[in-house]
Amino acid sequence: MRLIQRVRRIDRIGSDTDLVHAYNFLPEDKLESLLNLVQRLRLLIEQIERTEDILVRLLYSIPDTRYLLSIVGISYISVAGILSGLGPLGAYRNAGQLIKMAGTNPIEWESAGKRGSHTPISKKGHPGLRWFIWTAAMCLLRHNTDFRFWAKERRERPAHLHPLKAREVFGAVANRLLRLAYALVREQTFYQIPKPKVVPELELVAAI
Protein backbone atom coordinates (compact mmCIF):
# COMPACT_ATOMS: atom_id res chain seq x y z
CA MET A 1 0.00 0.00 0.00
CA ARG A 2 2.79 2.43 0.85
CA LEU A 3 4.50 1.68 -2.48
CA ILE A 4 1.31 2.55 -4.40
CA GLN A 5 1.00 5.82 -2.50
CA ARG A 6 4.55 6.77 -3.45
CA VAL A 7 3.81 6.14 -7.13
CA ARG A 8 0.70 8.33 -7.03
CA ARG A 9 2.74 11.19 -5.62
CA ILE A 10 4.89 11.08 -8.76
CA ASP A 11 1.98 10.79 -11.25
CA ARG A 12 0.10 13.93 -10.26
CA ILE A 13 -2.40 16.04 -12.25
CA GLY A 14 -0.55 18.59 -14.34
CA SER A 15 2.55 16.48 -14.84
CA ASP A 16 4.35 17.05 -18.16
CA THR A 17 5.16 13.34 -18.45
CA ASP A 18 2.75 11.19 -20.45
CA LEU A 19 4.14 7.90 -19.20
CA VAL A 20 5.56 7.07 -15.78
CA HIS A 21 7.45 3.85 -15.15
CA ALA A 22 7.34 2.62 -11.54
CA TYR A 23 9.71 -0.08 -10.33
CA ASN A 24 9.22 -1.80 -7.00
CA PHE A 25 12.24 -3.24 -5.21
CA LEU A 26 11.45 -5.55 -2.33
CA PRO A 27 14.13 -6.73 0.12
CA GLU A 28 15.21 -10.34 0.06
CA ASP A 29 14.33 -12.62 2.91
CA LYS A 30 17.84 -12.35 4.38
CA LEU A 31 17.71 -8.56 4.30
CA GLU A 32 14.25 -8.57 5.84
CA SER A 33 15.46 -10.76 8.68
CA LEU A 34 18.46 -8.44 9.14
CA LEU A 35 16.18 -5.42 9.35
CA ASN A 36 14.09 -7.20 11.96
CA LEU A 37 17.26 -8.00 13.88
CA VAL A 38 18.24 -4.31 13.87
CA GLN A 39 14.80 -3.36 15.18
CA ARG A 40 15.07 -5.98 17.92
CA LEU A 41 18.51 -4.68 18.82
CA ARG A 42 17.23 -1.11 19.09
CA LEU A 43 14.37 -2.30 21.27
CA LEU A 44 16.82 -4.19 23.49
CA ILE A 45 19.02 -1.09 23.85
CA GLU A 46 15.99 0.98 24.85
CA GLN A 47 15.01 -1.63 27.44
CA ILE A 48 18.56 -1.64 28.85
CA GLU A 49 18.53 2.16 29.11
CA ARG A 50 15.20 2.09 30.94
CA THR A 51 16.51 -0.63 33.25
CA GLU A 52 19.62 1.43 34.00
CA ASP A 53 17.45 4.43 34.89
CA ILE A 54 15.46 2.29 37.33
CA LEU A 55 18.69 0.83 38.74
CA VAL A 56 20.15 4.29 39.35
CA ARG A 57 17.00 5.42 41.20
CA LEU A 58 17.02 2.30 43.35
CA LEU A 59 20.74 2.65 43.94
CA TYR A 60 20.41 6.17 45.28
CA SER A 61 17.87 4.92 47.82
CA ILE A 62 20.74 3.02 49.52
CA PRO A 63 22.64 5.30 51.96
CA ASP A 64 26.08 3.85 51.14
CA THR A 65 25.73 4.64 47.44
CA ARG A 66 26.67 8.31 47.46
CA TYR A 67 29.93 7.64 49.30
CA LEU A 68 31.03 4.93 46.87
CA LEU A 69 30.02 6.92 43.81
CA SER A 70 32.25 9.76 44.98
CA ILE A 71 35.25 7.58 44.07
CA VAL A 72 36.51 8.80 40.71
CA GLY A 73 36.39 6.06 38.07
CA ILE A 74 33.79 3.76 39.62
CA SER A 75 30.50 3.16 37.79
CA TYR A 76 26.89 2.72 38.86
CA ILE A 77 26.99 -0.92 37.79
CA SER A 78 30.09 -1.62 39.89
CA VAL A 79 28.59 0.05 42.96
CA ALA A 80 25.33 -1.86 42.50
CA GLY A 81 27.20 -5.17 42.23
CA ILE A 82 29.40 -4.46 45.24
CA LEU A 83 26.53 -3.39 47.49
CA SER A 84 24.32 -6.27 46.37
CA GLY A 85 27.09 -8.71 47.29
CA LEU A 86 28.12 -7.10 50.56
CA GLY A 87 24.96 -5.43 51.85
CA PRO A 88 25.27 -2.43 54.22
CA LEU A 89 28.98 -1.81 54.76
CA GLY A 90 28.32 -0.44 58.24
CA ALA A 91 27.32 -3.94 59.36
CA TYR A 92 30.95 -5.13 59.18
CA ARG A 93 33.45 -4.71 62.00
CA ASN A 94 36.40 -3.97 59.74
CA ALA A 95 37.46 -3.81 56.10
CA GLY A 96 39.14 -7.20 56.36
CA GLN A 97 35.72 -8.84 56.53
CA LEU A 98 34.79 -7.25 53.21
CA ILE A 99 37.97 -8.59 51.64
CA LYS A 100 37.23 -12.11 52.92
CA MET A 101 33.67 -11.90 51.58
CA ALA A 102 35.08 -11.09 48.16
CA GLY A 103 37.77 -13.75 48.40
CA THR A 104 40.49 -11.29 47.40
CA ASN A 105 42.59 -11.74 50.51
CA PRO A 106 46.16 -12.75 49.56
CA ILE A 107 47.50 -16.11 50.67
CA GLU A 108 50.98 -17.60 50.65
CA TRP A 109 51.65 -21.13 49.45
CA GLU A 110 54.64 -23.36 49.66
CA SER A 111 55.69 -26.48 47.80
CA ALA A 112 58.56 -28.71 48.97
CA GLY A 113 59.59 -26.03 51.41
CA LYS A 114 59.77 -23.35 48.70
CA ARG A 115 57.58 -20.29 48.54
CA GLY A 116 55.74 -19.42 45.38
CA SER A 117 56.99 -16.61 43.19
CA HIS A 118 53.64 -14.83 43.37
CA THR A 119 50.93 -14.26 45.96
CA PRO A 120 47.56 -15.73 44.92
CA ILE A 121 44.20 -14.79 46.38
CA SER A 122 41.99 -17.15 48.36
CA LYS A 123 38.93 -17.06 46.02
CA LYS A 124 36.85 -18.39 48.90
CA GLY A 125 34.34 -15.55 48.79
CA HIS A 126 31.48 -14.82 46.40
CA PRO A 127 32.62 -15.10 42.76
CA GLY A 128 29.97 -12.64 41.54
CA LEU A 129 31.04 -10.03 44.05
CA ARG A 130 34.68 -10.63 43.17
CA TRP A 131 33.91 -10.06 39.48
CA PHE A 132 32.35 -6.65 40.18
CA ILE A 133 35.28 -5.63 42.38
CA TRP A 134 37.77 -6.86 39.79
CA THR A 135 35.99 -4.87 37.07
CA ALA A 136 35.92 -1.77 39.28
CA ALA A 137 39.65 -2.16 39.96
CA MET A 138 40.41 -2.18 36.22
CA CYS A 139 38.34 0.99 35.74
CA LEU A 140 40.13 2.70 38.62
CA LEU A 141 43.50 1.92 37.08
CA ARG A 142 42.36 3.59 33.88
CA HIS A 143 40.50 6.63 35.20
CA ASN A 144 41.74 7.35 38.75
CA THR A 145 45.20 8.94 38.94
CA ASP A 146 45.49 8.20 42.67
CA PHE A 147 44.99 4.44 42.20
CA ARG A 148 47.08 4.39 39.03
CA PHE A 149 50.13 6.01 40.67
CA TRP A 150 49.64 3.87 43.79
CA ALA A 151 49.72 0.71 41.67
CA LYS A 152 52.70 1.94 39.65
CA GLU A 153 54.73 2.52 42.82
CA ARG A 154 54.12 -1.05 43.93
CA ARG A 155 55.05 -2.51 40.56
CA GLU A 156 58.25 -0.47 40.22
CA ARG A 157 59.55 -0.54 43.77
CA PRO A 158 63.00 -2.09 44.42
CA ALA A 159 63.45 -5.85 44.53
CA HIS A 160 64.04 -5.92 48.28
CA LEU A 161 60.56 -4.40 48.76
CA HIS A 162 58.98 -7.22 46.70
CA PRO A 163 57.45 -5.45 43.69
CA LEU A 164 54.05 -6.75 42.66
CA LYS A 165 53.29 -8.52 39.41
CA ALA A 166 50.41 -7.58 37.14
CA ARG A 167 47.75 -9.86 38.67
CA GLU A 168 48.97 -9.06 42.17
CA VAL A 169 48.50 -5.37 41.42
CA PHE A 170 44.86 -6.00 40.49
CA GLY A 171 44.31 -7.84 43.76
CA ALA A 172 45.99 -5.05 45.74
CA VAL A 173 43.89 -2.39 44.00
CA ALA A 174 40.71 -4.40 44.65
CA ASN A 175 41.51 -4.66 48.35
CA ARG A 176 42.41 -0.99 48.54
CA LEU A 177 39.03 -0.18 46.98
CA LEU A 178 37.24 -2.24 49.63
CA ARG A 179 39.20 -0.59 52.45
CA LEU A 180 38.46 2.84 51.00
CA ALA A 181 34.75 2.07 50.58
CA TYR A 182 34.52 0.86 54.17
CA ALA A 183 36.32 3.96 55.47
CA LEU A 184 34.12 6.36 53.49
CA VAL A 185 30.91 4.75 54.74
CA ARG A 186 32.13 4.48 58.33
CA GLU A 187 33.25 8.11 58.44
CA GLN A 188 30.36 9.27 56.22
CA THR A 189 32.67 11.29 54.03
CA PHE A 190 33.31 11.63 50.32
CA TYR A 191 36.38 10.59 48.40
CA GLN A 192 38.91 13.20 47.41
CA ILE A 193 41.94 12.53 45.24
CA PRO A 194 45.01 13.23 47.39
CA LYS A 195 47.13 16.15 46.30
CA PRO A 196 50.36 15.13 44.55
CA LYS A 197 53.39 14.96 46.78
CA VAL A 198 55.56 18.06 46.49
CA VAL A 199 59.26 17.27 46.56
CA PRO A 200 61.21 19.95 48.48
CA GLU A 201 63.59 22.02 46.37
CA LEU A 202 66.60 20.79 48.35
CA GLU A 203 65.76 17.17 47.49
CA LEU A 204 65.41 18.06 43.82
CA VAL A 205 68.82 19.70 43.81
CA ALA A 206 70.35 16.71 45.56
CA ALA A 207 68.76 14.35 43.01
CA ILE A 208 70.27 16.33 40.14
Secondary structure, DSSP 4 states (H G I P E B T S, - for coil): -HHHHHHHHHS-TT-S-S----------HHHHHHHHHHHHHHHHHHHHHHHHHHHHHHHHTSTTHHHHHTSTT--HHHHHHHHHHH--GGGSSSHHHHHHHHT--B---EETTEE-SS--B---S-HHHHHHHHHHHHHHHHH-HHHHHHHHHHHHS-GGG----HHHHHHHHHHHHHHHHHHHHHHT----PPPPPPPPHHHHHHH-
